[in-house]
């Protein structure tokens, strides 16, 4: 079986649980095209959406799945990892200082600046747009008069999954590479 286009390796499938929510955000559940095709043939998943890219053998041709859903529900058990994606998800992809929801401008702010001993933790990192991040600079919240809209805490798995529901699979699909990047663990 040979891929028809050059880049099937750039065609991961987003894996949804049987309830159509991503199997995991921690990290985002992605399968290689080989694994997703295997699961299709073993009848373990349904194909929800696919890429334009095809794979072909002499006897068959198939578009690569971009989103698949498991036929059997898998229970979540792990705690959420402290990743860029999860911090943004907790904060709803919205600047915690001004409410800006432009994802292009979204970055992180240390509520208590690193220069004042602030650490890189769930309790001290919030989503912020870059203009707010620059405006606040190295100042304490009270000096800058900039306070996060919601006091940052470590979210539960349930809370994050709940947030994830407001981002439909299609939205995730369109921004693969962002999500792969955002799922890196943040350095303490
Ligand atoms: Zn802002």
Boltz pocket constraint, residues with backbone or C-beta under 6 A from the ligand:
constraints:
  - pocket:
      binder: B
      contacts: [[A, 95], [A, 96], [A, 97], [A, 98], [A, 99], [A, 100], [A, 128], [A, 129], [A, 130], [A, 131], [A, 132], [A, 133]]
      max_distance: 6.0
